[in-house]
Amino acid sequence: MTDWINAIMFGVALIAFVLGLSSVIMGFMTSTTGEKGMQEKIEYGFFGVSGLVVCLLMGYALS
């Protein structure tokens, strides 16, 4: 049963890493200017950092 839990945790960590990294990249690629552009960058940055933190937590839980 432990192998299933580890596999699920690895899957969650992988998904969180991919979503976090892509959100950070999308935050840099936004072309909107002004207040709306800054809001998009902050939102993408927040989701990106959150995804990477979840990935790190899952990696710590697996070790």
CHARMM-style PDB file with segment names, atoms N, HN, CA, C and O in Angstrom:
ATOM      1  N   MET     1       0.826  -1.205   0.000  1.00  0.00      PROA
ATOM      2  CA  MET     1       0.000   0.000   0.000  1.00  0.00      PROA
ATOM      3  C   MET     1       0.865   1.261   0.000  1.00  0.00      PROA
ATOM      4  O   MET     1       0.469   2.300  -0.530  1.00  0.00      PROA
ATOM      5  N   THR     2       2.039   1.154   0.597  1.00  0.00      PROA
ATOM      6  HN  THR     2       2.360   0.310   1.027  1.00  0.00      PROA
ATOM      7  CA  THR     2       2.935   2.305   0.656  1.00  0.00      PROA
ATOM      8  C   THR     2       3.378   2.733  -0.743  1.00  0.00      PROA
ATOM      9  O   THR     2       3.562   3.920  -1.008  1.00  0.00      PROA
ATOM     10  N   ASP     3       3.546   1.761  -1.627  1.00  0.00      PROA
ATOM     11  HN  ASP     3       3.396   0.796  -1.412  1.00  0.00      PROA
ATOM     12  CA  ASP     3       3.958   2.095  -2.993  1.00  0.00      PROA
ATOM     13  C   ASP     3       2.899   2.926  -3.705  1.00  0.00      PROA
ATOM     14  O   ASP     3       3.242   3.825  -4.471  1.00  0.00      PROA
ATOM     15  N   TRP     4       1.625   2.648  -3.471  1.00  0.00      PROA
ATOM     16  HN  TRP     4       1.346   1.917  -2.848  1.00  0.00      PROA
ATOM     17  CA  TRP     4       0.550   3.434  -4.081  1.00  0.00      PROA
ATOM     18  C   TRP     4       0.545   4.860  -3.567  1.00  0.00      PROA
ATOM     19  O   TRP     4       0.356   5.803  -4.335  1.00  0.00      PROA
ATOM     20  N   ILE     5       0.751   5.019  -2.276  1.00  0.00      PROA
ATOM     21  HN  ILE     5       0.904   4.253  -1.652  1.00  0.00      PROA
ATOM     22  CA  ILE     5       0.774   6.363  -1.684  1.00  0.00      PROA
ATOM     23  C   ILE     5       1.955   7.159  -2.229  1.00  0.00      PROA
ATOM     24  O   ILE     5       1.815   8.338  -2.555  1.00  0.00      PROA
ATOM     25  N   ASN     6       3.109   6.520  -2.329  1.00  0.00      PROA
ATOM     26  HN  ASN     6       3.223   5.562  -2.064  1.00  0.00      PROA
ATOM     27  CA  ASN     6       4.285   7.196  -2.879  1.00  0.00      PROA
ATOM     28  C   ASN     6       4.077   7.574  -4.342  1.00  0.00      PROA
ATOM     29  O   ASN     6       4.500   8.646  -4.773  1.00  0.00      PROA
ATOM     30  N   ALA     7       3.433   6.704  -5.099  1.00  0.00      PROA
ATOM     31  HN  ALA     7       3.089   5.833  -4.749  1.00  0.00      PROA
ATOM     32  CA  ALA     7       3.181   6.991  -6.514  1.00  0.00      PROA
ATOM     33  C   ALA     7       2.215   8.168  -6.660  1.00  0.00      PROA
ATOM     34  O   ALA     7       2.415   9.028  -7.518  1.00  0.00      PROA
ATOM     35  N   ILE     8       1.190   8.215  -5.845  1.00  0.00      PROA
ATOM     36  HN  ILE     8       1.028   7.517  -5.148  1.00  0.00      PROA
ATOM     37  CA  ILE     8       0.233   9.323  -5.897  1.00  0.00      PROA
ATOM     38  C   ILE     8       0.898  10.624  -5.477  1.00  0.00      PROA
ATOM     39  O   ILE     8       0.676  11.665  -6.097  1.00  0.00      PROA
ATOM     40  N   MET     9       1.707  10.573  -4.436  1.00  0.00      PROA
ATOM     41  HN  MET     9       1.887   9.728  -3.933  1.00  0.00      PROA
ATOM     42  CA  MET     9       2.408  11.782  -3.990  1.00  0.00      PROA
ATOM     43  C   MET     9       3.383  12.269  -5.056  1.00  0.00      PROA
ATOM     44  O   MET     9       3.525  13.475  -5.255  1.00  0.00      PROA
ATOM     45  N   PHE    10       4.055  11.349  -5.741  1.00  0.00      PROA
ATOM     46  HN  PHE    10       3.940  10.369  -5.579  1.00  0.00      PROA
ATOM     47  CA  PHE    10       4.957  11.734  -6.819  1.00  0.00      PROA
ATOM     48  C   PHE    10       4.180  12.386  -7.964  1.00  0.00      PROA
ATOM     49  O   PHE    10       4.635  13.372  -8.542  1.00  0.00      PROA
ATOM     50  N   GLY    11       3.016  11.839  -8.288  1.00  0.00      PROA
ATOM     51  HN  GLY    11       2.646  11.037  -7.819  1.00  0.00      PROA
ATOM     52  CA  GLY    11       2.181  12.424  -9.329  1.00  0.00      PROA
ATOM     53  C   GLY    11       1.722  13.826  -8.980  1.00  0.00      PROA
ATOM     54  O   GLY    11       1.730  14.716  -9.831  1.00  0.00      PROA
ATOM     55  N   VAL    12       1.321  14.028  -7.732  1.00  0.00      PROA
ATOM     56  HN  VAL    12       1.315  13.305  -7.041  1.00  0.00      PROA
ATOM     57  CA  VAL    12       0.906  15.361  -7.287  1.00  0.00      PROA
ATOM     58  C   VAL    12       2.084  16.333  -7.349  1.00  0.00      PROA
ATOM     59  O   VAL    12       1.927  17.477  -7.775  1.00  0.00      PROA
ATOM     60  N   ALA    13       3.256  15.877  -6.926  1.00  0.00      PROA
ATOM     61  HN  ALA    13       3.383  14.948  -6.581  1.00  0.00      PROA
ATOM     62  CA  ALA    13       4.442  16.730  -6.977  1.00  0.00      PROA
ATOM     63  C   ALA    13       4.797  17.099  -8.414  1.00  0.00      PROA
ATOM     64  O   ALA    13       5.161  18.243  -8.687  1.00  0.00      PROA
ATOM     65  N   LEU    14       4.693  16.154  -9.320  1.00  0.00      PROA
ATOM     66  HN  LEU    14       4.397  15.225  -9.098  1.00  0.00      PROA
ATOM     67  CA  LEU    14       5.014  16.415 -10.722  1.00  0.00      PROA
ATOM     68  C   LEU    14       4.030  17.399 -11.340  1.00  0.00      PROA
ATOM     69  O   LEU    14       4.432  18.318 -12.054  1.00  0.00      PROA
ATOM     70  N   ILE    15       2.756  17.213 -11.071  1.00  0.00      PROA
ATOM     71  HN  ILE    15       2.429  16.467 -10.491  1.00  0.00      PROA
ATOM     72  CA  ILE    15       1.737  18.130 -11.598  1.00  0.00      PROA
ATOM     73  C   ILE    15       1.933  19.527 -11.017  1.00  0.00      PROA
ATOM     74  O   ILE    15       1.841  20.518 -11.741  1.00  0.00      PROA
ATOM     75  N   ALA    16       2.204  19.611  -9.711  1.00  0.00      PROA
ATOM     76  HN  ALA    16       2.278  18.806  -9.123  1.00  0.00      PROA
ATOM     77  CA  ALA    16       2.413  20.914  -9.079  1.00  0.00      PROA
ATOM     78  C   ALA    16       3.639  21.609  -9.671  1.00  0.00      PROA
ATOM     79  O   ALA    16       3.621  22.822  -9.880  1.00  0.00      PROA
ATOM     80  N   PHE    17       4.699  20.852  -9.940  1.00  0.00      PROA
ATOM     81  HN  PHE    17       4.714  19.867  -9.769  1.00  0.00      PROA
ATOM     82  CA  PHE    17       5.904  21.448 -10.513  1.00  0.00      PROA
ATOM     83  C   PHE    17       5.641  22.003 -11.907  1.00  0.00      PROA
ATOM     84  O   PHE    17       6.049  23.120 -12.227  1.00  0.00      PROA
ATOM     85  N   VAL    18       4.965  21.223 -12.725  1.00  0.00      PROA
ATOM     86  HN  VAL    18       4.634  20.315 -12.465  1.00  0.00      PROA
ATOM     87  CA  VAL    18       4.695  21.658 -14.100  1.00  0.00      PROA
ATOM     88  C   VAL    18       3.782  22.882 -14.103  1.00  0.00      PROA
ATOM     89  O   VAL    18       4.046  23.845 -14.823  1.00  0.00      PROA
ATOM     90  N   LEU    19       2.717  22.857 -13.311  1.00  0.00      PROA
ATOM     91  HN  LEU    19       2.502  22.075 -12.726  1.00  0.00      PROA
ATOM     92  CA  LEU    19       1.810  24.005 -13.260  1.00  0.00      PROA
ATOM     93  C   LEU    19       2.494  25.236 -12.663  1.00  0.00      PROA
ATOM     94  O   LEU    19       2.281  26.352 -13.135  1.00  0.00      PROA
ATOM     95  N   GLY    20       3.306  25.038 -11.638  1.00  0.00      PROA
ATOM     96  HN  GLY    20       3.479  24.131 -11.255  1.00  0.00      PROA
ATOM     97  CA  GLY    20       4.011  26.161 -11.032  1.00  0.00      PROA
ATOM     98  C   GLY    20       5.004  26.799 -11.981  1.00  0.00      PROA
ATOM     99  O   GLY    20       5.060  28.023 -12.101  1.00  0.00      PROA
ATOM    100  N   LEU    21       5.783  25.980 -12.650  1.00  0.00      PROA
ATOM    101  HN  LEU    21       5.738  24.986 -12.553  1.00  0.00      PROA
ATOM    102  CA  LEU    21       6.781  26.503 -13.573  1.00  0.00      PROA
ATOM    103  C   LEU    21       6.125  27.198 -14.766  1.00  0.00      PROA
ATOM    104  O   LEU    21       6.579  28.255 -15.203  1.00  0.00      PROA
ATOM    105  N   SER    22       5.059  26.598 -15.287  1.00  0.00      PROA
ATOM    106  HN  SER    22       4.691  25.739 -14.933  1.00  0.00      PROA
ATOM    107  CA  SER    22       4.394  27.231 -16.423  1.00  0.00      PROA
ATOM    108  C   SER    22       3.718  28.537 -16.012  1.00  0.00      PROA
ATOM    109  O   SER    22       3.656  29.465 -16.818  1.00  0.00      PROA
ATOM    110  N   SER    23       3.215  28.636 -14.796  1.00  0.00      PROA
ATOM    111  HN  SER    23       3.266  27.882 -14.141  1.00  0.00      PROA
ATOM    112  CA  SER    23       2.615  29.891 -14.334  1.00  0.00      PROA
ATOM    113  C   SER    23       3.659  30.995 -14.210  1.00  0.00      PROA
ATOM    114  O   SER    23       3.397  32.143 -14.569  1.00  0.00      PROA
ATOM    115  N   VAL    24       4.833  30.652 -13.706  1.00  0.00      PROA
ATOM    116  HN  VAL    24       5.046  29.719 -13.415  1.00  0.00      PROA
ATOM    117  CA  VAL    24       5.896  31.646 -13.599  1.00  0.00      PROA
ATOM    118  C   VAL    24       6.313  32.118 -14.983  1.00  0.00      PROA
ATOM    119  O   VAL    24       6.511  33.315 -15.194  1.00  0.00      PROA
ATOM    120  N   ILE    25       6.448  31.197 -15.928  1.00  0.00      PROA
ATOM    121  HN  ILE    25       6.287  30.225 -15.757  1.00  0.00      PROA
ATOM    122  CA  ILE    25       6.828  31.569 -17.291  1.00  0.00      PROA
ATOM    123  C   ILE    25       5.745  32.438 -17.925  1.00  0.00      PROA
ATOM    124  O   ILE    25       6.058  33.424 -18.593  1.00  0.00      PROA
ATOM    125  N   MET    26       4.481  32.087 -17.726  1.00  0.00      PROA
ATOM    126  HN  MET    26       4.226  31.287 -17.183  1.00  0.00      PROA
ATOM    127  CA  MET    26       3.388  32.882 -18.289  1.00  0.00      PROA
ATOM    128  C   MET    26       3.344  34.278 -17.672  1.00  0.00      PROA
ATOM    129  O   MET    26       2.935  35.231 -18.335  1.00  0.00      PROA
ATOM    130  N   GLY    27       3.756  34.409 -16.422  1.00  0.00      PROA
ATOM    131  HN  GLY    27       4.088  33.635 -15.884  1.00  0.00      PROA
ATOM    132  CA  GLY    27       3.820  35.727 -15.796  1.00  0.00      PROA
ATOM    133  C   GLY    27       4.824  36.634 -16.479  1.00  0.00      PROA
ATOM    134  O   GLY    27       4.610  37.843 -16.570  1.00  0.00      PROA
ATOM    135  N   PHE    28       5.913  36.063 -16.959  1.00  0.00      PROA
ATOM    136  HN  PHE    28       6.087  35.081 -16.885  1.00  0.00      PROA
ATOM    137  CA  PHE    28       6.909  36.861 -17.676  1.00  0.00      PROA
ATOM    138  C   PHE    28       6.503  37.146 -19.117  1.00  0.00      PROA
ATOM    139  O   PHE    28       6.967  38.119 -19.711  1.00  0.00      PROA
ATOM    140  N   MET    29       5.645  36.309 -19.679  1.00  0.00      PROA
ATOM    141  HN  MET    29       5.268  35.518 -19.196  1.00  0.00      PROA
ATOM    142  CA  MET    29       5.288  36.449 -21.090  1.00  0.00      PROA
ATOM    143  C   MET    29       4.068  37.339 -21.337  1.00  0.00      PROA
ATOM    144  O   MET    29       3.750  37.626 -22.491  1.00  0.00      PROA
ATOM    145  N   THR    30       3.394  37.772 -20.302  1.00  0.00      PROA
ATOM    146  HN  THR    30       3.653  37.538 -19.365  1.00  0.00      PROA
ATOM    147  CA  THR    30       2.190  38.577 -20.512  1.00  0.00      PROA
ATOM    148  C   THR    30       2.544  39.905 -21.166  1.00  0.00      PROA
ATOM    149  O   THR    30       3.551  40.529 -20.831  1.00  0.00      PROA
ATOM    150  N   SER    31       1.710  40.325 -22.096  1.00  0.00      PROA
ATOM    151  HN  SER    31       0.892  39.818 -22.368  1.00  0.00      PROA
ATOM    152  CA  SER    31       2.001  41.551 -22.839  1.00  0.00      PROA
ATOM    153  C   SER    31       1.053  42.689 -22.470  1.00  0.00      PROA
ATOM    154  O   SER    31       1.168  43.787 -23.014  1.00  0.00      PROA
ATOM    155  N   THR    32       0.126  42.443 -21.558  1.00  0.00      PROA
ATOM    156  HN  THR    32       0.032  41.551 -21.115  1.00  0.00      PROA
ATOM    157  CA  THR    32      -0.802  43.487 -21.138  1.00  0.00      PROA
ATOM    158  C   THR    32      -0.066  44.520 -20.304  1.00  0.00      PROA
ATOM    159  O   THR    32       0.780  44.168 -19.482  1.00  0.00      PROA
ATOM    160  N   THR    33      -0.382  45.795 -20.511  1.00  0.00      PROA
ATOM    161  HN  THR    33      -1.069  46.080 -21.179  1.00  0.00      PROA
ATOM    162  CA  THR    33       0.295  46.861 -19.775  1.00  0.00      PROA
ATOM    163  C   THR    33      -0.672  47.507 -18.796  1.00  0.00      PROA
ATOM    164  O   THR    33      -1.880  47.275 -18.838  1.00  0.00      PROA
ATOM    165  N   GLY    34      -0.115  48.313 -17.924  1.00  0.00      PROA
ATOM    166  HN  GLY    34       0.867  48.501 -17.890  1.00  0.00      PROA
ATOM    167  CA  GLY    34      -0.928  49.054 -16.976  1.00  0.00      PROA
ATOM    168  C   GLY    34      -1.299  48.226 -15.764  1.00  0.00      PROA
ATOM    169  O   GLY    34      -0.624  47.260 -15.409  1.00  0.00      PROA
ATOM    170  N   GLU    35      -2.393  48.632 -15.138  1.00  0.00      PROA
ATOM    171  HN  GLU    35      -2.942  49.417 -15.427  1.00  0.00      PROA
ATOM    172  CA  GLU    35      -2.830  47.982 -13.908  1.00  0.00      PROA
ATOM    173  C   GLU    35      -3.241  46.526 -14.155  1.00  0.00      PROA
ATOM    174  O   GLU    35      -2.955  45.650 -13.339  1.00  0.00      PROA
ATOM    175  N   LYS    36      -3.903  46.279 -15.265  1.00  0.00      PROA
ATOM    176  HN  LYS    36      -4.135  46.991 -15.928  1.00  0.00      PROA
ATOM    177  CA  LYS    36      -4.334  44.923 -15.607  1.00  0.00      PROA
ATOM    178  C   LYS    36      -3.126  44.004 -15.811  1.00  0.00      PROA
ATOM    179  O   LYS    36      -3.147  42.849 -15.387  1.00  0.00      PROA
ATOM    180  N   GLY    37      -2.084  44.511 -16.453  1.00  0.00      PROA
ATOM    181  HN  GLY    37      -2.067  45.449 -16.798  1.00  0.00      PROA
ATOM    182  CA  GLY    37      -0.878  43.721 -16.669  1.00  0.00      PROA
ATOM    183  C   GLY    37      -0.174  43.365 -15.379  1.00  0.00      PROA
ATOM    184  O   GLY    37       0.297  42.241 -15.206  1.00  0.00      PROA
ATOM    185  N   MET    38      -0.103  44.335 -14.463  1.00  0.00      PROA
ATOM    186  HN  MET    38      -0.486  45.248 -14.603  1.00  0.00      PROA
ATOM    187  CA  MET    38       0.539  44.057 -13.181  1.00  0.00      PROA
ATOM    188  C   MET    38      -0.276  43.048 -12.378  1.00  0.00      PROA
ATOM    189  O   MET    38       0.289  42.200 -11.687  1.00  0.00      PROA
ATOM    190  N   GLN    39      -1.591  43.137 -12.466  1.00  0.00      PROA
ATOM    191  HN  GLN    39      -2.050  43.826 -13.027  1.00  0.00      PROA
ATOM    192  CA  GLN    39      -2.450  42.188 -11.759  1.00  0.00      PROA
ATOM    193  C   GLN    39      -2.230  40.772 -12.295  1.00  0.00      PROA
ATOM    194  O   GLN    39      -2.163  39.820 -11.517  1.00  0.00      PROA
ATOM    195  N   GLU    40      -2.119  40.628 -13.610  1.00  0.00      PROA
ATOM    196  HN  GLU    40      -2.174  41.401 -14.242  1.00  0.00      PROA
ATOM    197  CA  GLU    40      -1.867  39.317 -14.199  1.00  0.00      PROA
ATOM    198  C   GLU    40      -0.516  38.761 -13.751  1.00  0.00      PROA
ATOM    199  O   GLU    40      -0.401  37.578 -13.431  1.00  0.00      PROA
ATOM    200  N   LYS    41       0.502  39.616 -13.730  1.00  0.00      PROA
ATOM    201  HN  LYS    41       0.409  40.577 -13.989  1.00  0.00      PROA
ATOM    202  CA  LYS    41       1.825  39.158 -13.315  1.00  0.00      PROA
ATOM    203  C   LYS    41       1.826  38.695 -11.870  1.00  0.00      PROA
ATOM    204  O   LYS    41       2.456  37.691 -11.540  1.00  0.00      PROA
ATOM    205  N   ILE    42       1.125  39.417 -11.007  1.00  0.00      PROA
ATOM    206  HN  ILE    42       0.613  40.233 -11.276  1.00  0.00      PROA
ATOM    207  CA  ILE    42       1.063  39.033  -9.596  1.00  0.00      PROA
ATOM    208  C   ILE    42       0.305  37.720  -9.430  1.00  0.00      PROA
ATOM    209  O   ILE    42       0.717  36.856  -8.657  1.00  0.00      PROA
ATOM    210  N   GLU    43      -0.809  37.570 -10.159  1.00  0.00      PROA
ATOM    211  HN  GLU    43      -1.144  38.272 -10.788  1.00  0.00      PROA
ATOM    212  CA  GLU    43      -1.583  36.339 -10.060  1.00  0.00      PROA
ATOM    213  C   GLU    43      -0.786  35.139 -10.563  1.00  0.00      PROA
ATOM    214  O   GLU    43      -0.739  34.103  -9.901  1.00  0.00      PROA
ATOM    215  N   TYR    44      -0.162  35.276 -11.730  1.00  0.00      PROA
ATOM    216  HN  TYR    44      -0.201  36.118 -12.268  1.00  0.00      PROA
ATOM    217  CA  TYR    44       0.640  34.177 -12.250  1.00  0.00      PROA
ATOM    218  C   TYR    44       1.813  33.869 -11.322  1.00  0.00      PROA
ATOM    219  O   TYR    44       2.143  32.702 -11.109  1.00  0.00      PROA
ATOM    220  N   GLY    45       2.432  34.887 -10.780  1.00  0.00      PROA
ATOM    221  HN  GLY    45       2.163  35.834 -10.954  1.00  0.00      PROA
ATOM    222  CA  GLY    45       3.538  34.676  -9.852  1.00  0.00      PROA
ATOM    223  C   GLY    45       3.099  33.955  -8.590  1.00  0.00      PROA
ATOM    224  O   GLY    45       3.794  33.064  -8.102  1.00  0.00      PROA
ATOM    225  N   PHE    46       1.937  34.343  -8.058  1.00  0.00      PROA
ATOM    226  HN  PHE    46       1.372  35.067  -8.453  1.00  0.00      PROA
ATOM    227  CA  PHE    46       1.429  33.691  -6.851  1.00  0.00      PROA
ATOM    228  C   PHE    46       1.140  32.215  -7.111  1.00  0.00      PROA
ATOM    229  O   PHE    46       1.539  31.353  -6.327  1.00  0.00      PROA
ATOM    230  N   PHE    47       0.444  31.923  -8.216  1.00  0.00      PROA
ATOM    231  HN  PHE    47       0.121  32.622  -8.853  1.00  0.00      PROA
ATOM    232  CA  PHE    47       0.137  30.528  -8.528  1.00  0.00      PROA
ATOM    233  C   PHE    47       1.410  29.742  -8.827  1.00  0.00      PROA
ATOM    234  O   PHE    47       1.504  28.564  -8.483  1.00  0.00      PROA
ATOM    235  N   GLY    48       2.377  30.373  -9.455  1.00  0.00      PROA
ATOM    236  HN  GLY    48       2.301  31.330  -9.734  1.00  0.00      PROA
ATOM    237  CA  GLY    48       3.632  29.694  -9.741  1.00  0.00      PROA
ATOM    238  C   GLY    48       4.400  29.337  -8.491  1.00  0.00      PROA
ATOM    239  O   GLY    48       4.866  28.208  -8.341  1.00  0.00      PROA
ATOM    240  N   VAL    49       4.534  30.293  -7.596  1.00  0.00      PROA
ATOM    241  HN  VAL    49       4.155  31.211  -7.717  1.00  0.00      PROA
ATOM    242  CA  VAL    49       5.261  30.034  -6.349  1.00  0.00      PROA
ATOM    243  C   VAL    49       4.504  29.015  -5.506  1.00  0.00      PROA
ATOM    244  O   VAL    49       5.124  28.151  -4.885  1.00  0.00      PROA
ATOM    245  N   SER    50       3.177  29.100  -5.472  1.00  0.00      PROA
ATOM    246  HN  SER    50       2.674  29.802  -5.977  1.00  0.00      PROA
ATOM    247  CA  SER    50       2.398  28.119  -4.709  1.00  0.00      PROA
ATOM    248  C   SER    50       2.598  26.711  -5.255  1.00  0.00      PROA
ATOM    249  O   SER    50       2.749  25.762  -4.486  1.00  0.00      PROA
ATOM    250  N   GLY    51       2.600  26.573  -6.580  1.00  0.00      PROA
ATOM    251  HN  GLY    51       2.477  27.344  -7.204  1.00  0.00      PROA
ATOM    252  CA  GLY    51       2.818  25.261  -7.175  1.00  0.00      PROA
ATOM    253  C   GLY    51       4.196  24.710  -6.861  1.00  0.00      PROA
ATOM    254  O   GLY    51       4.344  23.520  -6.580  1.00  0.00      PROA
ATOM    255  N   LEU    52       5.198  25.562  -6.906  1.00  0.00      PROA
ATOM    256  HN  LEU    52       5.078  26.528  -7.133  1.00  0.00      PROA
ATOM    257  CA  LEU    52       6.551  25.103  -6.588  1.00  0.00      PROA
ATOM    258  C   LEU    52       6.693  24.734  -5.118  1.00  0.00      PROA
ATOM    259  O   LEU    52       7.414  23.793  -4.785  1.00  0.00      PROA
ATOM    260  N   VAL    53       6.016  25.461  -4.237  1.00  0.00      PROA
ATOM    261  HN  VAL    53       5.431  26.225  -4.507  1.00  0.00      PROA
ATOM    262  CA  VAL    53       6.057  25.132  -2.807  1.00  0.00      PROA
ATOM    263  C   VAL    53       5.365  23.791  -2.553  1.00  0.00      PROA
ATOM    264  O   VAL    53       5.857  22.980  -1.768  1.00  0.00      PROA
ATOM    265  N   VAL    54       4.237  23.556  -3.208  1.00  0.00      PROA
ATOM    266  HN  VAL    54       3.837  24.214  -3.845  1.00  0.00      PROA
ATOM    267  CA  VAL    54       3.560  22.266  -3.063  1.00  0.00      PROA
ATOM    268  C   VAL    54       4.459  21.141  -3.569  1.00  0.00      PROA
ATOM    269  O   VAL    54       4.512  20.069  -2.966  1.00  0.00      PROA
ATOM    270  N   CYS    55       5.160  21.380  -4.662  1.00  0.00      PROA
ATOM    271  HN  CYS    55       5.117  22.251  -5.152  1.00  0.00      PROA
ATOM    272  CA  CYS    55       6.089  20.390  -5.187  1.00  0.00      PROA
ATOM    273  C   CYS    55       7.206  20.093  -4.180  1.00  0.00      PROA
ATOM    274  O   CYS    55       7.555  18.932  -3.965  1.00  0.00      PROA
ATOM    275  N   LEU    56       7.752  21.117  -3.578  1.00  0.00      PROA
ATOM    276  HN  LEU    56       7.469  22.060  -3.753  1.00  0.00      PROA
ATOM    277  CA  LEU    56       8.798  20.915  -2.578  1.00  0.00      PROA
ATOM    278  C   LEU    56       8.274  20.171  -1.348  1.00  0.00      PROA
ATOM    279  O   LEU    56       8.971  19.324  -0.789  1.00  0.00      PROA
ATOM    280  N   LEU    57       7.057  20.484  -0.934  1.00  0.00      PROA
ATOM    281  HN  LEU    57       6.491  21.172  -1.389  1.00  0.00      PROA
ATOM    282  CA  LEU    57       6.472  19.783   0.209  1.00  0.00      PROA
ATOM    283  C   LEU    57       6.236  18.318  -0.098  1.00  0.00      PROA
ATOM    284  O   LEU    57       6.467  17.463   0.758  1.00  0.00      PROA
ATOM    285  N   MET    58       5.783  18.014  -1.298  1.00  0.00      PROA
ATOM    286  HN  MET    58       5.596  18.708  -1.993  1.00  0.00      PROA
ATOM    287  CA  MET    58       5.588  16.620  -1.682  1.00  0.00      PROA
ATOM    288  C   MET    58       6.933  15.896  -1.770  1.00  0.00      PROA
ATOM    289  O   MET    58       7.043  14.732  -1.386  1.00  0.00      PROA
ATOM    290  N   GLY    59       7.945  16.585  -2.273  1.00  0.00      PROA
ATOM    291  HN  GLY    59       7.856  17.531  -2.585  1.00  0.00      PROA
ATOM    292  CA  GLY    59       9.279  15.982  -2.315  1.00  0.00      PROA
ATOM    293  C   GLY    59       9.815  15.705  -0.935  1.00  0.00      PROA
ATOM    294  O   GLY    59      10.451  14.675  -0.707  1.00  0.00      PROA
ATOM    295  N   TYR    60       9.569  16.606  -0.014  1.00  0.00      PROA
ATOM    296  HN  TYR    60       9.053  17.442  -0.198  1.00  0.00      PROA
ATOM    297  CA  TYR    60      10.001  16.388   1.379  1.00  0.00      PROA
ATOM    298  C   TYR    60       9.235  15.230   2.001  1.00  0.00      PROA
ATOM    299  O   TYR    60       9.811  14.428   2.737  1.00  0.00      PROA
ATOM    300  N   ALA    61       7.934  15.136   1.709  1.00  0.00      PROA
ATOM    301  HN  ALA    61       7.467  15.788   1.112  1.00  0.00      PROA
ATOM    302  CA  ALA    61       7.130  14.051   2.269  1.00  0.00      PROA
ATOM    303  C   ALA    61       7.553  12.696   1.701  1.00  0.00      PROA
ATOM    304  O   ALA    61       7.434  11.678   2.383  1.00  0.00      PROA
ATOM    305  N   LEU    62       8.041  12.673   0.475  1.00  0.00      PROA
ATOM    306  HN  LEU    62       8.138  13.500  -0.078  1.00  0.00      PROA
ATOM    307  CA  LEU    62       8.486  11.422  -0.121  1.00  0.00      PROA
ATOM    308  C   LEU    62       9.819  10.956   0.427  1.00  0.00      PROA
ATOM    309  O   LEU    62      10.106   9.760   0.405  1.00  0.00      PROA
ATOM    310  N   SER    63      10.635  11.867   0.914  1.00  0.00      PROA
ATOM    311  HN  SER    63      10.401  12.839   0.931  1.00  0.00      PROA
ATOM    312  CA  SER    63      11.973  11.470   1.386  1.00  0.00      PROA
ATOM    313  C   SER    63      11.948  10.902   2.782  1.00  0.00      PROA
ATOM    314  OT1 SER    63      12.992  10.525   3.315  1.00  0.00      PROA
TER     315      SER     63
END
